[in-house]
Amino acid sequence: MPLHFLTRHRPVAGLAAAAALMFILSACSSGSTTTAPSSAAFALPSSHVHGLSVNRETDQVLLATHEGLFDVTKSPATQIGDTNDLMGFTAAAGQGVFYASGHPGPGSDLPNPMGLIRSVDGGKTWEQLSRQGESDFHALAATKSGIVAYDGTLRTSPYGKTWADAQVDFVPAVLAGTPEADTVLATTRDGLQRSTDGGKTWALVPAAPVIQFAAFASGTEVIGVEPGGAVQYSADAGSTWIQTGSIEQQVQAITAVKGAEGKPWIWAATTEGLVVSTDGGTIFRAADAVR
């Protein structure tokens, strides 16, 4: 999650937010080395990337940014829909279905904060679902049974209209889920939290490394990135992990899709551009180099 996760707009929650900020700042100061040389990264249309999505059927690559949603499948990038600050963003089940949250951009008639909004046409238009004027969800995840979101309180919802609060004592930097299952991961400064019931109850994964970014490639395969850039792979939905490589640049967002067995494809939006790995995270190249 980018540095401005807790520094822009309104504070999230007192001391807990300050603790999360310490975790996020560590990513900016830690050095890392790549396991193999990488090409110059594919340039991004915005310096602030909050979310990343890849359509495994069409190969479309989308970036949710401070300036709106962009299709970066080809260069130059193409903006989709209005210029809204999409602080939270996640793909749901179904082609072109996304959930988002954040703040309206210039000329937008959406309330501030936007609450939970949904698009069913690939981000061209958005409908207001709930908590308009109340919630800026910086972390969002779609699961088999609904939505998990964080706006200072961790909340779950079956359809995005009504919400239940989850009683947790951690602040997530990223929520990672998949519409294929009800397992959700929350990255925190104190370790990886895991839920197997759609975000209602949680338990710390004591053997997991400290992960800042996480993304499901399938119902069981997960990619994690540590604050220093080390790339981790889990074949059992986050219970156990092995390191596969590292990302040299400072990461802002990641996503992954299923590839060969044990080697999902991974995209990472970094401060220097977009990179991709086709071997489970061993080698990263500029995204346009593998298209």
C-alpha positions, 0 to 999 in steps of 0.5 A: 500500500502506498505511503499516503495510505494513512497520511492523505485525507482524514486519519483512520484511527489514533494510535492504531493508525500511527502504528500502521504508518510505522509499518508502511514507512518501513517499506520506504527505507528498506533496501532489497536486491533482485534475484535476476536483472529486470528491464526498465519498468513500464511507465505508469499514468499516475504516481499514486497507484492504489489498486491493480487488476488483471483480467485473466481472460482478456489480459486487460491490466487496470490501475486504480489511482489518485486520478481515476481508473486506467487501462494500461494494457497498451501504451499510452494508457487510457482513462476509464470513467471519471477522475475519482480518487480510488483509494480502495479497489477490488475485482469481484466475480463476473466480467467487469465487476469492481468495488471501489471507495475513496474520494470524488474527483473534479466534476464528480457528483459522488459524495465525499467520501464515496462509501462503497461503489460498484461498477458492472461495466469495467469501471465506466460507470459506478453505482452507490451501494452504501455508506456514502459520505461516511466511509473511505475504505482504504482496503477492500477484498471480495470473497465468495460470501461477500465483501471485507472492507476497512475504514477505521473499522473492519467490516463485512457485508454480503452484498455491500448494502448492510454491514457487520463490524468485525472485532479485531485489534489490528489495522490492515495495510492490505486486505486480500481475498478471492471470489473463489473462497472465503479465506481473507488475508490482512497484512499488518505491521505485527504479522499476517492475519488470516480469516477462513469465514469471509472476514468475520473471525481472524487469527495470526499466522505465526509462521508467516513472514511480515507481508505488506502486500498480498494477492490471491492468484487462485482459491489457494495460491497467494503472493506476498511482498515484504516491506523490503521487497522479498516475494513470498509464495503460498500454495495453501491460502496463506498458511505457509510461505516460501520466498521466490525472489524479490522486487527492487523498486518500491511497491505500491500495489500487486495482483496475481493470476494463475499460471503454471503450477506453483508459478502464478503470474504477478504484476507489481505497480512500483514507484518506477513503473509496472513490472511482471513476473511469469515464473512465480516471482523469480524474475520481474521484467517491464510489463510491456516486455512480455505482451 
